[in-house]
Amino acid sequence: MTVTEPRPKTRAGASTPPPRQPRVLSFSQRLSKWDLKVSPYLYISPFFITFAVVGLFPIVYTAIISFMDWDLIRGSGTFVGFDQYIWILTQPHFWTALRNTFSIFLLSTIPQIVLAIFIASVLDRNLRAKTFWRMSVLVPFVVAPVAVGLIFNAIFADQSGLANAWLQAFGLSAIPWHVDPFWSHVAIATMVNYRWTGYNALILLAAMQAVNRDYYEAATVDGAGPIRQFFSITLPSLKPTLIFVIITATIGGLQIFDEPRVFDQFGRGGAAQQWLTITLYLYQIGWGQWNFGRAAAMAWILFIIILGIGLLNLLITRTLVRDEGLRSEISKRQAKELARAAKKDVEAKR
C-alpha cells in the first residue's frame, strides 16, 4: 500500500501553489518595453546635442585657448599659463571698461525691473483693449539694435539732438551726451531700458495672472488696499519669476555690447573710453588685435564676474522677497471663515 505524503501547508488549510512558469516576452512586447524606457531620452536628446555642440564645446574650447598664445590662422598656440589673465588685469583699459560696465548695468537694470513690475501691475488690471496694450509693450523688443541705436543717436546728439532741444526749450543747458562719461552711460542705459522693459513686464505679468484671486478677495474683505495687496500678496508670489528676471537682466546688463557699439559711428567706446564696456574691449582685442588668447581670458573673467553678481542677486532677492507673510495668514483666515460658514449651515439645518 502506497502512502502519499501530504503537501506542506503554509497557512491553515492551504497548500503551496505550484511554481509559475517564467513568462516569455515576444519581440513586439520587448520592443514596446524598450520604447517606453528609451523614447523619453530620444525626445530630449536634440536639445542636449545642440547644447553640447554650440554651447558646451565653445566654453571648453575658450577655456583651453585662454591659457595659450593662440594663432587663429594656424589653429595652434603656445601654452603660457596665466600670462593672458595677468596681462588683462594689469591693463588700465580693462578697469575702465569694468567701471563703465557696472555703471551702465546699475543705471539700466534697477530702473528696468522697477518699471517692468509697475507696467505688469497696470496691465494686470481690467483695462480696455488689454491685448493691444500687452502687445504694445513688446514692440521695442522686436526693433533691431541698430535701428534703436540710430534713433537714440538722433535723440542724444550733442549739437542737434532732440533731448538737448527739449532741455534748451525749458531754459536748461545742453548736455554733452557723447563727452561726459556719466551722461553717456545714462543715454546707453535708456536704450537698454527701451528694449528690455516690455519683455520683462510680460514675463512678470504672466506670473501675476497665476496668483490665486481668492487672496485678493480675502485681503479686500480684511480692509487691505491695493498698495498693501501688492506688497503682501503680489510681490511675494512673484519671487521665483522675479529671481529669473533679475538673473537674466544681470547677465544681459554685464554682457552689453550692441548699444555701446552703435552709440557713435566708430564703435570704440568713445575717444576717451567714456562708455567702453568689457564686451566691447573683448571685441577690440579679439578682432582688432587678433589676439584670441587674451580675448578668451577676458571672456572667462567676465563669466566669473557674472556668476558672482548673479549669486549675490539671488541671495539678496531671497532675503528681501519672502514666501511667508500675509499670504499664508490670508489662507488661514479664509479656512477659518469657511469652517465657520459650514458650521452655521449645519446649525441652521438642525
C-alpha positions in Angstrom: 0.0 0.0 0.0 1.4 3.3 -1.1 1.3 6.2 1.3 1.0 9.7 -0.2 2.9 12.3 1.7 0.9 15.4 2.4 2.0 18.7 0.9 3.5 21.3 3.3 1.0 23.9 4.3 1.9 27.5 4.7 -1.5 28.6 6.0 -4.3 26.9 7.8 -5.9 24.5 5.3 -3.9 25.9 2.3 -1.3 24.1 0.3 1.7 25.7 -1.5 0.7 26.7 -5.1 2.7 25.1 -7.9 5.7 27.3 -9.2 4.8 29.6 -12.1 6.5 29.1 -15.4 8.6 32.2 -16.5 6.8 34.3 -19.0 8.5 34.7 -22.4 8.1 38.1 -24.0 7.6 38.3 -27.7 9.7 40.6 -29.8 6.9 43.2 -30.1 6.5 43.3 -26.3 10.2 43.7 -25.8 10.3 46.5 -28.4 7.4 48.2 -26.7 9.2 48.0 -23.3 12.4 49.4 -24.8 10.4 52.2 -26.5 8.8 53.1 -23.1 12.3 53.4 -21.5 14.3 54.9 -24.3 11.9 57.2 -26.2 11.9 60.0 -23.5 15.6 60.3 -23.8 15.4 60.4 -27.6 12.8 63.2 -27.4 15.1 65.4 -25.3 18.3 64.4 -27.0 18.2 67.1 -29.7 18.4 69.9 -27.1 21.4 68.3 -25.3 23.2 67.5 -28.6 22.7 71.1 -29.8 23.8 72.5 -26.4 26.9 70.3 -26.5 27.9 71.5 -30.0 27.1 75.2 -29.8 27.3 75.7 -26.0 29.5 73.3 -24.1 32.2 72.9 -26.7 32.8 76.6 -27.2 33.1 77.0 -23.4 35.7 74.3 -23.1 37.5 75.4 -26.2 37.6 79.0 -24.9 39.0 77.8 -21.6 41.8 76.0 -23.3 42.7 78.9 -25.6 42.8 81.3 -22.6 45.9 79.6 -21.4 47.7 79.9 -24.8 49.2 82.4 -27.1 46.8 81.4 -29.9 47.3 81.7 -33.6 43.9 81.6 -35.3 45.3 81.1 -38.8 47.5 78.1 -37.9 44.9 76.8 -35.4 47.6 76.2 -32.8 49.2 78.0 -29.9 51.9 78.0 -27.2 50.9 77.3 -23.6 51.6 80.4 -21.5 49.7 79.6 -18.3 48.0 82.6 -16.6 50.0 85.2 -18.5 47.0 86.2 -20.5 44.9 86.8 -17.3 47.7 88.7 -15.7 48.1 90.9 -18.8 44.4 91.8 -18.8 44.3 92.6 -15.1 47.3 94.9 -15.5 45.6 97.0 -18.3 44.1 100.3 -17.3 41.5 100.0 -20.1 40.2 96.8 -18.5 39.4 98.6 -15.2 37.9 101.5 -17.1 35.7 99.1 -19.1 34.8 97.3 -15.9 33.8 100.5 -14.2 31.7 101.6 -17.2 30.0 98.2 -17.4 28.9 98.3 -13.8 27.8 101.9 -14.2 25.6 101.1 -17.2 24.4 97.9 -15.6 23.2 99.7 -12.5 21.6 102.6 -14.5 19.7 100.1 -16.7 18.9 97.0 -14.6 17.4 98.6 -11.5 15.1 101.1 -13.2 14.2 98.4 -15.8 13.0 95.9 -13.2 11.1 98.5 -11.2 9.4 99.9 -14.3 8.6 96.4 -15.5 6.9 95.5 -12.3 4.9 98.7 -12.4 3.8 98.1 -16.1 2.9 94.5 -15.3 0.8 95.5 -12.3 -1.0 98.1 -14.5 -1.6 95.5 -17.3 -2.9 93.0 -14.7 -5.9 95.3 -14.1 -9.1 95.3 -16.0 -8.2 97.6 -18.8 -9.9 98.2 -22.1 -8.1 96.7 -25.1 -5.8 94.7 -22.9 -4.4 92.7 -25.8 -3.4 95.8 -27.6 -1.5 97.3 -24.6 0.2 93.9 -23.9 1.4 93.7 -27.5 2.5 97.3 -27.5 5.0 96.9 -24.6 6.7 94.1 -26.7 7.2 96.3 -29.8 10.5 97.8 -28.7 12.0 94.3 -28.1 11.3 93.5 -31.7 13.1 96.5 -33.1 16.7 95.7 -34.2 19.5 97.1 -32.0 21.0 99.0 -35.0 17.7 100.8 -35.5 17.5 101.6 -31.8 21.0 103.0 -32.0 20.2 105.2 -35.0 17.0 106.5 -33.3 18.7 107.3 -30.0 21.8 108.8 -31.6 19.4 111.3 -33.2 17.8 111.9 -29.8 21.1 112.2 -27.8 23.2 114.1 -30.4 25.3 116.7 -28.7 24.6 119.6 -31.1 21.3 118.9 -32.8 19.7 116.2 -30.6 16.1 116.2 -29.6 16.9 115.8 -25.9 19.1 118.9 -25.8 16.4 120.8 -27.8 13.8 120.0 -25.2 16.2 121.0 -22.4 17.0 124.3 -24.0 13.3 124.9 -24.6 12.9 124.7 -20.8 15.8 127.1 -20.2 18.3 124.4 -19.3 21.8 124.0 -20.7 22.6 121.3 -23.2 24.2 118.0 -22.0 27.3 116.6 -23.7 26.0 113.1 -24.1 29.0 111.8 -26.0 31.6 113.6 -23.9 30.7 113.2 -20.3 31.0 109.6 -19.0 28.0 109.7 -16.7 25.6 111.2 -19.3 26.8 108.7 -21.9 26.0 105.9 -19.5 22.6 107.4 -18.9 21.9 107.5 -22.7 23.0 103.9 -23.2 21.0 102.8 -20.2 18.0 104.5 -21.7 18.5 102.5 -24.9 18.7 99.2 -22.9 15.6 100.1 -20.9 13.7 100.9 -24.0 14.4 97.5 -25.5 14.0 95.2 -22.5 11.5 96.7 -20.1 8.4 95.5 -22.0 9.9 92.0 -22.4 10.4 91.7 -18.6 7.0 93.2 -18.0 5.2 90.5 -19.9 7.1 87.8 -18.0 6.1 89.3 -14.7 2.5 89.8 -16.0 2.2 86.1 -16.7 3.3 85.4 -13.1 0.8 87.9 -11.7 -2.0 86.3 -13.5 -1.2 82.9 -12.0 -1.8 84.3 -8.5 -5.0 82.9 -6.9 -7.6 85.7 -6.9 -9.1 84.5 -3.7 -6.1 86.0 -1.8 -7.1 89.5 -3.1 -10.7 89.0 -2.3 -9.9 87.9 1.3 -7.5 90.9 1.6 -10.2 93.3 0.4 -12.6 91.9 3.0 -9.9 92.4 5.7 -9.6 96.1 4.5 -6.2 95.9 2.7 -5.8 98.5 -0.1 -4.2 98.0 -3.5 -0.7 99.0 -2.2 -0.9 96.7 0.7 -2.1 93.9 -1.5 0.7 94.5 -3.9 3.5 94.3 -1.3 1.9 91.5 0.8 0.4 89.2 -1.9 1.7 90.1 -5.4 5.3 90.7 -4.7 5.8 87.5 -2.5 4.0 85.5 -5.2 6.5 86.8 -7.9 9.5 85.5 -6.1 10.5 82.7 -8.5 9.8 84.8 -11.6 11.5 87.9 -10.1 14.6 85.8 -9.4 14.6 84.7 -13.0 14.1 88.2 -14.3 16.9 89.7 -12.1 19.4 87.0 -13.1 18.7 87.3 -16.8 18.8 91.1 -16.5 22.2 90.8 -14.7 23.6 88.6 -17.4 22.4 90.8 -20.2 23.5 94.0 -18.4 27.0 92.8 -17.8 27.3 91.5 -21.4 26.1 94.7 -23.0 27.6 95.2 -26.5 25.1 96.4 -29.1 24.1 99.7 -27.5 27.7 101.0 -26.8 28.8 99.7 -30.2 26.2 101.7 -32.1 26.3 104.8 -29.8 28.6 106.5 -32.3 29.9 105.9 -35.8 33.2 104.5 -34.6 32.1 101.8 -32.1 35.2 102.0 -29.9 33.7 103.2 -26.7 34.4 106.9 -27.1 37.5 108.9 -27.7 38.5 108.6 -24.0 36.8 105.3 -23.4 33.8 107.0 -21.8 31.4 104.1 -22.5 33.9 101.3 -23.2 32.4 98.1 -21.8 34.1 94.7 -21.2 32.5 93.0 -24.2 33.4 95.9 -26.4 37.0 95.8 -25.2 37.0 92.0 -25.7 35.8 92.5 -29.3 38.7 95.0 -29.9 41.3 92.6 -28.5 40.0 89.6 -30.4 39.1 91.1 -33.8 41.1 94.3 -33.6 44.4 93.0 -32.3 43.8 89.4 -33.4 44.8 88.1 -30.0 42.2 85.4 -29.2 44.1 84.0 -26.2 43.6 87.3 -24.4 40.1 87.7 -25.6 39.3 84.2 -24.3 40.8 85.0 -21.0 38.8 88.2 -20.7 35.6 86.2 -21.6 36.3 83.9 -18.6 37.0 86.8 -16.3 33.6 88.2 -17.4 32.0 84.8 -16.8 33.3 84.7 -13.2 32.1 88.3 -12.6 28.6 87.5 -13.9 28.5 84.3 -11.8 29.4 86.2 -8.6 27.0 89.0 -9.2 24.2 86.5 -10.2 24.7 84.6 -6.9 24.7 87.9 -5.0 21.5 89.0 -6.6 19.9 85.6 -5.8 20.8 85.9 -2.1 19.5 89.5 -1.9 16.3 88.6 -3.7 15.6 85.7 -1.5 16.2 87.8 1.6 14.1 90.8 0.5 11.2 88.9 -1.1 9.9 86.1 1.2 7.2 83.5 0.6 5.9 83.9 4.1 3.8 86.8 5.1 0.3 88.0 4.7 -0.4 85.4 2.0 -0.2 82.5 4.4 -2.2 84.5 7.0 -4.9 85.1 4.5 -5.1 81.4 3.7 -5.6 80.6 7.4 -8.2 83.3 7.8 -10.0 82.1 4.7 -10.0 78.5 6.0 -11.4 79.6 9.3 -14.2 81.6 7.6 -15.1 78.6 5.5 -15.2 76.4 8.6 -17.5 79.0 10.4 -19.8 79.2 7.4 -20.1 75.4 7.3 -20.8 75.2 11.0 -23.6 77.8 10.6 -25.2 75.9 7.8 -25.2 72.7 9.9 -26.8 74.5 12.8 -29.4 76.2 10.5 -30.4 72.8 9.1 -30.9 71.4 12.6 
